[in-house]
Amino acid sequence: MWHLLSIPAWETLAILAAVLLMLVSNKVRIDLIGVFLLLALGVLGLADEKHLFDGFASKAVVVIACMLALGEGLVRSGVTDWLALWIARFGGKSERKLLFLLMLVAGVFSSFISDIVVVAIFLPVVLNMERRLGIPASRLLMPLAIASMLGGLISMVGSSSNIVANQVLFSMEKTSLSLFSVAPVGLALLVAGVLYFALFGRWVLPKQKGTSATLKDEIGVHEYLFELKVNEESSWVGKKLRHIDFFAETGLKVVRVLRGKSAHFPRSDSILRERDVLLVQGHRDALLKLRCTPQFSLHRHIRQAHAQTGVAVAAEAIVRDDSHLVGQTIGDLRFPSRRRVAIVALWRNGRVVGKRLSDIRLRGGDMLLLQGAREPMQALREEEGLLVISQRAHVPRSRQKGPLALLILLGTLLAAGCGWLPLQQASLLGVALMVLTQILRVNEVYKAIEWPILLFVAAMIPLGEALRETGVIELVSQQLVDLFGHWGPYAVLAACFWLAALVTQILSNTATALLLTPVVIGAAHVLGVSPLPFVVAVIAAVSGSPITYVSHKVFLVVMGPGGYKYSDFVKVGLPLTLMFFALTMGLVPWLWPF
């Protein structure tokens, strides 16, 4: 059947393949992928120039932007701070009770607040519990991340994947899912997740403590990558590594020796030369104590930050996978000159990066160890694309406005849920009210919006149209029915769930929803049944399949502080996904009959 495709169809598939490769590589910023999409579709004439930029005016883009801003209003007004304190106070010393409260609150609030923001808010709370109560962070952080994922299923605005799937459904069928129509599925999966961890958490969750337990006020990860330069007059020159006591005394481990443009794996009998750059791994507190000596020099950026302040504070920040910093080198950022803050060291999924720090291109999930004066560090908390997690990432302007912010959000959801206003108008009105009541400033609204994701979503919409108009969607839908249709719609529904669950392990949940929603709608047309259960199955699958650490961006936030291994996610997530699949297959056809 593929030989029946036209040349424009093959061109569209080539563009799609290029996009998928860039997404999987994690080396290209997501907004640049969006720009590539728009240029490719426009230059090849696969999208009409009158409709090429229609995605920017779509309901999905407007609603995603407004919901991010409304969530920021709750953060700025102190509502989320109050909830974090409430959990710490009423959770007591019981791990099971704390887990229940944490997952329940995180799940409910992530139904209208970005899951990344929810996890960033509760992360310091969990790590404080590790220090105060001795409960390992690894026992709570993964349940927290999974609850924030599942909470996105409670409302149709809880996740960008829900919003774009609903947009595709409306564009193809002229009907859409109401605001809380998926709540029964979302609540069922959230309750099942809570019960799973409450009953089996002691066996499936890792028990190791993170390095944060040894630090008083900081978070920390296992080990950071750091850089030392051997001075020309150093006594280390000409010595073998095993004869240098400094590394044994400090606990630092040399993992690479950079000499010129080459990188060498060190051995105990490796002889050091002048101007060698040593990449070392060590714990956070050991690295922060280092200063220049006659034996070695620190990177000039670190020396500059030390010189600008008598008392330096440290912080740790995670690079978000949708950040504009992704793809830039540490040297390009020029933090010392711009922010009077130095990037002291880097941690990347427990792996050593055999390059100079200034040459390393940042990726989503990288954790940076920062140092600088207190005032610049405070300003850095607002840096777009970074989640500062070892200090408070936000300072409520006025806790007295918390109830008002909550009232505005509830009013927005009520107006949209009751049909008094279209969702995009209700959410836009909610943002306007938060600005007028001075809960949010206009510049804070802009900072809260994840512009790279919006650009990508806006660009994917015309790609979806091109796939439909060239017949690719119809062909894939027919293939899906040919494979599973003879077993009936239940078999096709199951296939749709697992197709979405597996694809989202590679792509983002939003991209998966944009690509597969038209496919499953087409499959429903071939079967002659309602498309609604198939769309809901895709929505449930992209948020309810935590099989690998790359399946959702929140896992990148908790992986380092929780000390998780790759196998931990499979061990916990695969049984959960099977359970969510069973619940979806039972609930969805009952709530949305074929």
VORODREN-395806 format. One record per atom (N, C-alpha, C, O): x, y, z. Coordinates in steps of 0.05 Angstrom, whole numbers, plus 5000, padded with zeros to 4 digits. Each point is the difference from the previous one (the first is absolute). Example, Ala and Ser with C-alpha at 12.3 -4.5 7.8 and 13.67 -1.06 7.14 Angstrom:
% residues 2
526448865156/498250245000/501850245000/502150005013/497250214973/501650245001/498550225014/501050225004/
% end
This chain:
% residues 594
501649765000/498450245000/501750255000/499150214991/503449775020/501750245002/500750104972/500650244997/499549594983/500850094973/497950184988/500550144980/497149875032/497850184990/500450295009/498650174990/503249885028/500450275010/501250184979/501649924983/497550335017/501050204981/502750115009/500949955022/500350214960/502650125007/499750195024/501750005018/496250184983/499650165024/499849845025/500950095022/497849684977/499849835024/502749905009/500650005024/501149924957/502749915008/501650245011/501649965018/498150274971/501450245010/499150065029/501650075017/495849904988/499050055027/501149795019/500750075023/499449684968/501249795017/502950055006/501049955022/500550164958/502850065004/500350225021/501849995017/496550214982/500150225020/499449885027/501350075020/496749764982/499349875025/502349845011/500650015024/500849844959/502349845008/502250175011/501349945020/499250294967/502150185009/499350125027/501750025018/495750054986/499150105027/500449795021/501050065022/498249694972/500349795020/502949955007/500749965024/501150054957/502949965005/501050235018/501649955018/497650294977/500950235017/498949985028/501450065019/496149854984/498949975026/501449785016/500650035024/499949744963/501349785013/502950075008/501049915021/500450244962/502850075006/500350185024/502149995013/495850164993/500150185023/502250214998/501050105020/499949954955/502250194996/499150264987/501550194997/495949824995/499050244986/497850115017/498249865009/501950404995/497950135015/497349964987/499750004975/498249975042/497449934989/498850234984/498549944981/502150315026/499050224984/501350014973/498850084980/503849845018/501350004974/498849784982/499950034976/499349755037/498649794985/497450114988/499349944977/499450225039/497550134990/500550184976/498550004981/503750165021/500750184978/500649834975/499250074978/502449725025/500649824978/497449894987/499850004975/498349925041/497549904990/498650204982/499149944978/500650305033/498650214985/501450064973/498750044980/503949985021/501550064976/499849784979/499550054977/500749705033/499949774982/497249984987/499849964976/498150075040/497349984989/499550234981/498649964979/502450285027/499550234983/501649984974/498950054978/503749895023/501749994977/499149794980/500050044976/499249725035/499149784982/497150034992/499049834984/499750375025/497250044992/498049805011/497949954989/502949925034/498349795012/497850125017/498149875008/502250394999/497950145015/499550274986/501850144993/495749925004/499250254987/501150235017/499750005024/501450204962/501250235015/497950155017/500750135019/496849854973/497850135015/499549865026/499050125019/501749624983/499449845024/502549905014/499849855019/502650224971/502449905011/500450085029/501049845016/498050404991/500450105028/497450005016/499850135020/498349714971/497449985014/500449885028/498450055018/503749794985/500449875026/500450205023/499349945023/501850304971/500550205021/497450125010/499950115022/498049874962/497450105009/498149775009/497750055005/503449714997/498349785007/499250015030/501350125016/496549754989/499049995028/502049865018/500450085023/501049724967/501949855016/502250195010/500749995024/500550174959/502250175007/499150215021/501450055019/496350074976/498950205019/499549885027/500850125020/498049654981/499349885026/502549915015/500250045024/501749844962/502549925013/501450245013/500849995023/499450234962/501350245010/498550115025/501350075020/496149954979/498550115022/500149825025/500250115022/499749634974/500049825024/502850015013/500149985025/502050054960/502650045012/500250255017/501250015021/497550204968/500050265015/498349985025/500850105021/496949774977/498349975024/501449835022/499850075023/501649734969/501549845019/502250175013/500449975024/500950204961/502050185012/498850195020/501250075020/496250004976/498750175019/499649875027/500350125021/499249624979/499749855025/502849985014/500150015025/502049974960/502649995011/500850275012/500950015023/498750204962/500850275009/498450095025/501050155016/496549764986/498350095022/500449825025/498750065021/502949744978/500649845023/498249765005/500349875021/497850084961/498149775005/501649745001/499549835017/502350134964/501549755000/501949985024/500549775009/500650455000/501750005024/498349905024/501049835016/496650274986/498349925023/499449704999/500149875021/499450034955/499549714997/502549835008/499749795012/502650304980/502549865007/500449995030/500749795011/498850435002/500250015029/497949825013/500549875021/497150134968/497849845011/500749704999/499549855019/501750064958/500849724998/502149935021/499849805013/502250384989/502149955020/499049995028/500949845017/497050324989/499050015028/498249775006/500249885021/498050054961/498049805006/500949724991/498749805007/503450184978/501049744992/501349855023/500249754999/500750405022/501249875023/502649864992/501550104983/498949675029/502549854995/499449744985/501949844996/495750134995/499249754986/500650034970/499050184987/502749645003/500750014971/497549954983/499650144980/498749685028/497649944985/498150244999/498850064979/500850075044/498350235001/501150234984/498550134985/504149925017/501250214984/499849944970/499450184984/501049575008/499749924972/497250054990/499650114978/498449825038/497250044993/499450294996/498950084979/501850095040/499450294998/501550134977/498950164985/503649765012/501750124979/498949944972/499750174983/499649575012/499049924974/497250124995/499450094978/498949925042/497350114997/500150304993/498750084981/502850075035/500250294995/501350064973/499150174985/503249695010/501450054974/498249924977/500150144979/498449655023/498349914978/497850204995/499550064976/499250045045/497850184996/501050274988/498750114982/503549995029/500950264990/501349994972/500050194986/501149585007/501149984973/497849974979/500549994976/496950005032/497850004981/499650284988/498650034980/502750185032/499950264987/502650165003/500150234992/502049655021/502650135001/502049824986/499749755000/502350364988/502049854986/501249795019/500850065023/499449694968/501149795017/502950055008/500849935022/500850214961/502750075007/500050195024/501649975018/496650234982/499850195022/499249865025/501150065022/497049754977/499149865023/502349845013/500450025024/501149844959/502249845011/502250195012/501149945020/499550284966/502050195010/499250115027/501750065017/495749994988/499150115025/500349805023/500950075022/498449684973/500049805021/502649855004/500449865019/501550184962/502649875002/501550085025/500949825014/499350444993/501450075025/498649895025/501349935019/496050054980/498549895022/500849705005/500449925022/499749934956/500849725002/502849975011/500549835017/501350334973/502849975009/500350095029/501849905014/496650294995/500150085028/499049765017/500949965023/497149894967/499049775015/502249795003/500249865020/501550124959/502349815001/501950085023/500949835015/499650434987/501950095021/498749995028/501349925019/496150154982/498750035026/499049735011/500249955024/498749884958/498749755009/501649754992/499449795010/502650254973/501549764991/498649844979/500849774995/497150344993/498649854978/501550064974/500250234992/500949564995/501650054975/498350154979/497749934996/503550264992/498650154979/499249824977/498050054987/503549735009/499349824978/497449865004/498849904982/500250105044/497449875006/497750194994/497749914999/502850354996/497850194996/500150154974/497950074989/504549975000/500250174976/498849874975/498750144985/501749605011/498849874977/496949995002/498750064980/500249875043/497150035003/499050284995/497950044988/503650165021/499350284996/499950064970/498150124990/503949804995/500150054971/497849864986/498750114982/500749645025/497949854987/497350125006/498250014982/501350085043/497550135007/499650254984/497750064992/504450095003/499750254985/499449944971/498550154987/502549625002/499249914973/497149934999/498550084982/500649755037/497249905000/498050235005/497849994990/503050215026/498250225005/499250154975/497950124999/503949874981/499350134974/497649884986/499050114981/500249655028/497749864988/497350085013/497949924991/502250245030/497550075014/498450204985/497650005001/503750184984/498650204984/501250014972/502349914996/496350204985/500950024973/502150234997/501150034978/499450125044/502150214998/502349925019/501850165004/498249595006/502149925019/502649944986/502149995014/497949964961/502549944985/499850114972/497850014988/504550075001/499950104973/499249784980/498850074979/501749685027/499249784983/497049984999/498849954979/499850095044/497150015000/498950224982/498149954985/503150285017/499050234986/500349974970/498150054985/504249855006/500549984971/498349764989/499150024977/500549775038/498449784991/497150094996/498749934981/500350235038/497350114998/499850194976/497950014987/504350145008/500050184976/499749844974/498550084983/503149705015/499949844976/497249874997/498949994978/500049925045/497349884999/497950204990/498349934984/501950325025/498150204991/500450074971/498050044985/504549985006/500550074972/499149794981/499250064977/500849695031/499249784983/497149925003/498749924980/500250105044/497349905005/498050225007/497649955002/503350305003/498350225008/498649945027/497850105005/503549745011/499149955027/502549995018/502249964990/497450065036/502349995018/499149895027/497749995006/504349945010/499549905026/499750235019/501650194999/496449805019/499650225019/502250015021/501649825002/498550405013/502350065018/500649775019/502349935003/495749955010/500549805020/498949724991/499549835016/500250144958/498849744990/501949775006/499149775003/503650284997/501949785005/500649965029/501649835007/497150335011/500749995029/499649725011/501749915016/496249934977/499749735011/502549834994/500949845017/500150184959/502449844992/502450105016/501549845011/498950424989/502350115014/500049945030/502149935011/495650105002/499949955028/500449705006/501349935020/497649904963/500349715003/503049924998/500949845017/500550274964/502849944997/501750115023/501949885009/497350375000/501550125023/499649835025/501949955014/495649974992/499549845024/501449734998/501149915019/498949974957/501449754996/503050035005/501349835011/499850404979/502950055005/500650035029/502149905010/496250255005/500450045029/499949735014/501849945017/496249894977/499849745012/502349824994/501049855016/499950164959/502349844991/502550065017/501349825010/499350444994/502350075016/499649955030/501949925014/495650124995/499549955028/500349705007/500949945022/498349894960/500049715005/502649874993/501049825014/500250274963/502449864990/502550174999/502149914991/497750345018/502250184998/502549905014/502250054991/497449825032/502349915015/501749794985/502449975006/496449904975/501449804984/501150104973/502149924991/496450274997/500750084973/501750264999/501550054981/498350115040/501550255001/502849965011/500349845019/501750294970/502749975012/500150125027/498550185007/503449725010/500250095028/502450175006/500450095022/501249974957/502550155006/499350295006/498050114990/503650015027/499850285006/501650164980/502249924992/496750315001/501650184982/502150145016/500050005025/501950124961/502150145014/499050245015/501450125017/496149964978/498950235014/499849955030/500050195015/499849564993/499849945028/502450095016/499850035024/502550004963/502450075014/500550305000/501950095013/496450064973/500450284999/497850145015/497749915002/502950315010/498150135018/497850144985/497649975006/503250204975/498050164986/499949974970/498650154987/502949675003/500249984971/499049734990/499649815016/500050164958/498849764989/502249804992/500149795012/501550274969/502249824993/499249764984/497749905002/504250004982/499649754986/502549835006/501750085016/498549694971/502249825007/502850134996/501550035019/499150054957/502650124994/499750194977/498549974981/503250245020/500150204979/502549974984/502049895009/498050224967/502450024983/501250285004/498550204998/504149805006/501450255006/502550024983/500849804988/500550435012/502350044982/502350145015/499650215012/502849674987/502450115012/502250024978/500249824983/501350395018/502250044981/502749985016/500450155019/501449684972/502649975012/501750244993/500550064977/500550085044/501650244995/502849934988/500949775004/500350434983/502649954988/502149935021/501849844995/498150295028/502049965021/499149805021/501249985022/496749874972/498949815020/501949775006/501549914982/498550015043/501649765008/498849754989/501349785001/496350234988/498749764988/501349934974/499949774991/501350434995/501149954974/502249785001/501850025016/497949784968/501949784999/499449785020/501349795000/496750255017/499249795019/497949814989/498450084983/501549685027/497949814994/497650065018/500350095023/497349864967/497650065015/500049865027/499050125019/501949634982/499949865026/501850125021/499749945024/502250234968/501850135019/499150275009/501350135016/496349954975/498950265008/497949965022/497949894994/502850195030/498249945023/497550175000/498149935013/502050304973/497750185000/497449874994/498050055013/501949774967/497549884991/498949815021/497649985004/504249875009/499049815020/499050165025/498149915012/503250314994/499250165024/497450134996/498450035019/501050064957/497550154994/497749824991/497750084999/503049674993/497949824990/499350064971/498049894990/503650274996/499550064972/501249784982/502149895007/496650054971/500849804982/500550124972/498250124989/504249845001/500650094973/498849814979/500749765001/497650344982/498649824981/500950054971/499749824983/501550415012/501150064973/502450185004/500150175018/501949804965/502250194998/499950124972/500449864980/499050405018/499850144975/502750134994/501050175015/500249754963/502750104992/499850094971/499949854982/500150425016/499650114973/497149954991/498150075014/501649804963/497449944990/499249715005/497949914991/503849945023/499449725005/499249955029/500850155018/497649644986/499149925027/501049725006/499749824983/501550145040/501249755008/498649895024/499350145019/500449594982/499049875024/502449975019/502149894993/497650215032/502350005018/500549725011/498249845004/504450105001/500849755014/501650095024/500950235002/499549585016/501550075024/502950094994/501250155015/499949764962/502750074993/500150224979/502150064988/495650075007/499950234981/501750235011/499750075024/502050044960/501850225008/498750264991/499350044977/500550155042/498850264994/502050194987/502449985006/496650194977/501650204987/498950285006/497750025009/503950184987/499050275005/497850074980/500149914977/498050245032/497650084985/498149784994/498150044985/502349725027/497949804998/497550105013/500150135021/497649804967/497450065013/498949745010/499649814985/499950185041/499049755013/497050035005/499150185013/499449634975/497249995007/499749815023/500749764999/498250355023/499849845025/497149985008/498450174994/501049615020/497449975012/500250015030/501949895011/496250235001/500050025029/497450105011/498350104985/501449875041/497550105013/499950305001/502150144999/495649965002/499450284998/501650165020/501250204993/498749725033/501350175021/503050004996/501350205007/499949584983/502950004996/500850194977/502050135002/496449884977/500650174977/499850305008/501650164991/496449905026/499650285007/502250125017/500450245002/501149585011/502250095018/502650064984/501850125011/498349804964/502550034985/500550294993/498250154993/504349935009/500950264991/502749964985/501249785002/499650424983/502549974985/502449965019/500150135022/501749704970/502549945016/502350014980/499650024976/502949975035/502349984982/499949754982/501350004979/497249805029/500049754985/498050014977/500549894978/497250245026/497950004979/498550265001/500150155019/498549914959/498450244997/497149914994/499549804987/498650375022/497249964994/499450144974/501650174991/496249774997/499150134975/499750305006/499250085022/501550094958/500050295004/497250105008/499850205014/498149674977/497350085007/499549975030/498750175013/502449614998/499649965029/501750205016/499150115020/503349954970/501750195014/498750284999/500150155020/498649914958/498750264997/497750025020/499650215012/498849584991/497750015019/501050025028/498850145016/503449734991/501150025027/501050285006/499850105022/501450024958/501250275003/497850215004/500550215013/497149744977/497950215001/498549995025/498350185005/502149635012/498549985025/501749885022/501549814995/498250305029/501549895022/498749755010/501449815009/495950184991/498649775010/498349894977/498150134991/502549644999/498549884978/498149795010/500649855019/497150134968/498149805007/499849814976/500650074978/498549695028/499849794980/497149934994/498350035018/501249894958/497349914993/500349794978/502049984987/495949865010/500049804979/497550054983/497850055010/502649934964/497850064981/499949784979/502149914990/495550015003/499649804979/499250144974/498350185000/502949744978/499450114974/497549854990/500049764996/497950394999/497549874990/500449924971/501550124985/497249665008/500449904973/498850184978/500749974977/497650225031/498950194980/501450275003/499050204989/503249815025/501450255005/501450114975/500949844983/499350425016/501650124978/503049965005/501550064982/499249845041/502849955005/501049744988/502449964996/495749864998/500749744988/501450054973/499150154983/503249725014/501550034975/502250215002/501850014983/498150175037/502150195003/502349895017/499549835018/502950264977/502249915017/500250175025/498950235001/502349665019/500350155026/501650254995/499450215013/502549784969/501650244994/498350224987/500550245004/497649684979/498350194987/498250165019/499350234995/500049655028/498150135018/501250245013/498650195006/504049814999/501450225013/498650105025/499550245004/499849575013/498750065025/501650205018/498750195011/503949784992/501550185018/499750294991/499650185018/500549894956/499950274991/497150105000/499550245005/498649584990/497250094998/498649995027/498350175006/502449635010/498549965025/501750015025/498949995022/503750034975/501849985023/499649745015/500149995024/499449804961/499749735010/501649824983/500150024975/501349795038/501649814985/498849725000/498849925019/501449954958/499349714999/502549855009/501949974985/498049935039/502349875012/500449724989/502249914994/495649945004/500249724992/497349914987/498150155000/502049614989/497749894985/499649715007/501949855005/495550074996/499349725004/498149924977/498250144994/502449634994/498349914978/499549705002/501649834991/496250105021/499149725001/502149805009/500049774991/501850325026/502049815010/502249934981/501749835006/498450304971/502049944980/502150224998/499450235005/503049704988/502250194997/499950114971/499849844981/500550425017/500150124974/502950084995/501150175014/500249714966/502850034996/500850254985/501449994980/497650245029/500650264987/500550215022/499449965023/501850264969/500350225018/497250115005/498249994983/501450115041/497450105008/499050214981/497650014993/504250174999/499150234983/499149904973/498650154986/502249615006/499349894973/497549825001/499049924979/500050025045/497749815002/497550144992/499350225010/499249664972/497350104993/497949895019/499949765004/498650425007/498149925020/497749834988/499250044977/499849785039/497749844993/497850025022/500650085022/497049854971/497950005020/500649805022/500949774994/498850305031/500549835022/502850045012/500549895021/501350264966/502650065011/499650155026/498350185001/503249765020/499950155024/502650155003/502249894998/497650375007/502350185001/500450085029/498150075015/504449934994/500850105026/500950294996/501950054986/496750145026/500450284996/501250135026/499449905022/502150314974/501050155023/500350294993/500750074978/498650105041/500150284996/499050155024/499449885020/500350394977/499050165022/497049955004/498749904982/500350175042/497349945006/498050154982/498049884991/502650375003/498150164984/499849894971/497849964991/504450004996/499849884973/498849725000/498649934981/501949925040/498849735001/496950035003/498649834989/500550375025/497150055003/498950064972/497849914993/503650264992/499050074973/500049764982/498349984982/503649845022/500249774983/497649825002/499449844982/499250175041/497649845004/497950054978/498349834995/501950414993/498150074979/501049934972/498750054980/503749845019/501249944973/498349804985/499449785010/499850294966/498349834984/501449754993/502350004991/496449775013/501149754992/501549855022/501049784995/499350345029/501349875022/498149975023/498450175007/501849605006/498549955025/502049995022/501549815004/498650415012/501850015023/498649855023/498050085010/503249694998/498749825018/501249995028/498849895018/503650224985/501249985027/499450245017/500750025023/497950184965/498950225015/497150044991/499149874982/499550305032/497350054993/499950134972/501350204995/497249674987/499950094972/498250244996/499950114978/498749975043/498150234997/499650125027/500349875021/499150384979/499450145025/497250124998/499650184984/498449735031/497350104998/500050305006/501150095020/497650064962/499950295004/498150075023/500750185016/497149694986/498150055021/498349765005/498449924983/502049955041/498549765006/497050065003/498449834997/501050435009/497250075003/498449984975/497549985001/503850014976/498649984974/499849714991/498949954978/502049865038/499749724993/497149924996/499449884979/498850175040/497249934996/498850134974/498449874987/502450385008/498950134976/501049864974/498549964981/504149965019/501149864977/498549734996/499349934977/500249935045/498649754998/497150044991/499049844984/499850385025/497250064991/499950064970/498249924987/503850235003/500150064972/500349754983/498749974980/503049855029/500449754985/497449835000/499249904979/499650075045/497549855001/497850124983/498549864987/501450415013/498050144984/500549954970/498149974985/504450035007/500749944972/499149734992/498849964979/501849845038/499249724994/497049975000/498949854984/499850295034/497049985002/498750124975/498249894989/502950345003/498850144976/500349824975/498249994984/504149885014/500549834977/498549745002/498849904980/501149985044/498749755004/497050014997/498849814990/500050415018/497150044997/499250104973/497650034994/504350044989/499450094973/499250294999/499050104979/501650055042/499350294999/501850154981/499250194988/503349725011/502050124981/501649784987/500449795012/500550254963/501849814988/502649985017/500750205013/500649574987/502349965017/502250204996/501150115019/499549964956/502150194995/499450285011/501750145009/495749944989/499250265010/500050005030/500850205013/498349585000/499949995029/502850005011/500550145020/501349714968/502850005010/501450274996/501550085018/498050054960/501150264995/499050215020/501450175009/496049814997/498850185020/501249955027/500550195015/500149564992/501249935026/502850135002/500750115021/500949884958/502650125000/499850305003/501550135015/496550004971/499650285002/499350095028/501050205010/497349645004/499250065027/502449985019/500250165019/501649654976/502349975018/501950244996/501450085019/498850034957/501650234995/498750255013/501450165012/496049874984/498650235011/500050015030/500250225012/499849555001/500049995029/502949995011/500449965024/501650074958/502850015007/501149745013/502050015014/496749774980/501149745008/502349944982/502049895009/497850184965/502149974981/500750264986/498250164995/504349885000/500850224982/500049904972/500249764995/499750424986/499949934972/502549844992/499949804985/502550305024/502449864993/500149725012/501349824989/497450135034/499949745012/498249814984/500449764999/497650354988/498249844983/501749904976/499849764993/501850414996/501749924977/502049795008/500649814986/500650225038/502049815010/498849735006/501349794997/496150205011/498749755007/499449834976/499849765002/499950374975/499349864976/502449864987/502150124997/497649634997/502249844988/499950054969/498849844986/502550375005/499850084972/501149794981/498949974979/503349895028/501049804981/497949784994/499749924977/498850005044/498049794996/497750114983/499049864983/500250395022/497850124985/500850024970/498349944983/504150145012/500950024972/499949724987/499249974977/501849835037/500049734990/497249904994/499449884979/498750165040/497249924997/498850144976/498649874984/501950395014/498950164977/501049904973/498650004980/503949905020/501249904975/499049724994/499849924976/499649915044/499149734996/497249994989/499349814986/499150405019/497250004990/499950004970/498549834988/503050344997/499949984971/501349744989/499349914979/502649985037/501149744991/497949785001/499849844982/498550175039/497849815002/498150034977/499049814989/500450445003/498350064978/501249894974/498649884983/504050155014/501349904975/499949704999/499749884979/500749985044/499849715001/497249904992/499749804987/498350355022/497349924993/499450054970/498949834986/501850415004/499450084973/501549824979/499049964978/503349955029/501649834981/499349715002/501049834985/497250095033/499049735002/501649825019/499549765001/502650355012/501749835018/498349905024/500249765007/498350425005/498449925024/498049784992/499749815015/499050224963/498049814991/501349724996/498949805007/503550204981/501449754995/500849865026/499749765003/501550405016/500849885026/497649905015/500249795013/497650364987/497649915013/499049744989/499149825015/500950164958/499149754987/501849765008/499049785004/503650274997/501949795008/499449915029/500249765005/499250435012/499449935028/497649825002/499949815015/498050264970/497549845000/500549734986/498949795009/502750204970/500549754987/501449805019/499649764998/502250355019/501549835019/498249895023/500349775008/498050415003/498649925024/496950014998/498649915018/500450204959/497150044998/498449755000/497750005009/503449774981/498449764999/499449895028/498349825003/503050285018/499449925027/498050195013/499249965023/500050254962/498050185011/501150265010/502550035002/495850175005/501050265009/501649995026/501750175005/497749635013/501549995024/503049944995/501750115013/498849724967/502849944993/501450254988/502350055006/496250104978/501250244988/500450215022/502150145000/496149885020/500350185022/502649935016/501550185007/498949564998/502449915015/502550074984/502050095011/497949874962/502350064983/500650305001/502350085000/495650085000/500450305001/501450085026/501850175000/497449715022/501250065026/502949935000/501750175007/499049594984/502849915001/501750154979/502450045005/496450034973/501550154980/500850275012/502350094997/495850055016/500650265012/501949965024/501850175003/497949625013/501749965023/502949954991/501950095014/498649774964/502749954991/501250244986/502450055003/496050094981/501150234986/500850225019/502050144995/496549895027/500650215019/502549955016/501150185013/500049574985/502649945012/502250134984/502350025009/497150054966/502050124982/499550304996/501950165002/495649914993/499250284996/498850115025/499549865019/500150404981/498550135022/497149924998/499049924980/499650115043/497249935000/498350184982/498149914988/502750345009/498650184982/500349924971/498149994985/504449955007/500549924972/498549744994/499049964978/501049855041/498649754996/497150044996/498849884982/500050295035/497150054997/499450144973/497949934987/503850255004/499550144975/500249804976/498550024981/503349795021/500449824978/497949774999/499149934979/500249975044/498449765001/497050055002/498449834992/500750405018/497250065002/498649984972/497949874999/503150264980/498749964974/500149724990/498149914986/503949935021/500249724991/497749845013/498749854986/500950185040/498049845014/497250104992/498149845000/501650414994/497450104990/499449874973/497749924994/504450074988/499649874974/499449705003/498349904985/502949975035/499449725004/497149965009/498749814992/500350375024/497249995009/498150034976/498049874998/502850314983/498350034976/500049754984/497949924989/504449945008/500149754984/498249795013/498749854987/501350145040/498449815015/497050075000/498349835005/501250434990/497250105002/499050035028/497649965005/504250125014/499250035027/500850285009/501250154985/498049935040/500650265011/503150035005/501249815009/499950424984/502950045005/500750075029/502349995007/495750095009/500650105027/501649805017/501950085012/497349664990/501549825017/502949974991/501849965016/498850064958/502749974990/501750255007/502349985007/496450254991/501550255008/500650005030/502250075008/495949855008/500549985029/502149805007/501650045018/498549734967/502149805005/502750114994/501949945015/498450234965/502650124994/500750205022/502350005009/495850165000/500550195021/500949865026/501950085013/496749694993/500849855024/502749874997/501549995020/499249924957/502549854995/502450195003/502049925012/497950324977/502350175000/500650115028/502350085006/495749925012/500450095027/500249775020/500850045023/498549724968/499949775018/501949784993/499349765003/503050304986/501949794992/502850075009/501750054983/498849965043/502750085010/502049774999/501149925021/499449984955/501749764998/503050075001/501549855011/499350374977/502850084999/500350285011/498050155001/504449935006/500450275011/499750214979/499750245007/500349704967/499650204979/497150024992/499350154981/498949705031/497250004992/498650265008/498050074988/503150075031/498850255008/502150185012/501949915013/497950354982/502150195008/500350025030/502150095010/495849855006/500250025029/502049815012/501250055021/499349724965/502049815010/502850114999/501749935017/498850254964/502750134999/500550175024/502350045008/495550075004/500450175023/500649845025/501650085017/497249684986/500349855025/502249794999/500849895020/500350064956/501949784997/502550055016/500949825014/500250424985/502550065015/499550015029/501349855015/496950324995/499650025029/499149735013/500549955023/498149894962/499049745010/502149784998/499649785012/502550274974/502149794996/499049764985/500949785005/497250264976/498949774986/501849904978/501650154988/498149595006/501349874977/497949964978/497650025005/503449934971/498149964978/498249765006/497650014993/503549785019/498449765005/497850065020/498049855001/502350355016/497950065020/497450084987/497849935009/502450214968/497650094987/498549774987/497549995000/504049824988/498749774988/498749835022/497849904997/503650065025/499049835022/497450115012/498249855006/501750424996/497650125011/497950054979/497649955004/503250144972/498250104980/498649794984/497650044992/503749735002/498749804984/497549885013/497949984987/502249935038/497649905013/497850225002/497649944996/503250315008/498150225001/498650034973/497550034999/504049964980/498950044973/498049774993/497950054989/502849715019/498249774996/497450055015/497849944990/502450155035/497650065016/498350224988/497649984998/503850234993/498550234987/498749914974/497850094993/503549734992/498849894976/497449855006/498050044986/502149805035/497649845007/497750195008/497749964993/503050255023/497950195008/498950154976/497650044998/504150044984/499250154976/498149834983/497950094991/502849665005/498449824984/497349945013/498049954986/501850075040/497549955014/498250255001/497649984996/503750265008/498450245004/499250144974/497850094997/504149934984/499650174977/497649904983/498350164993/501649584999/497649914984/497450035015/497950024988/502249975039/497650035016/499050295000/497750054998/504250145005/499350285000/499550124972/498450184997/503149714984/499650104972/499649754982/501949904989/495650015009/499549754985/500850034971/499950224988/500849555000/500750004972/497750074982/500250014976/
% end
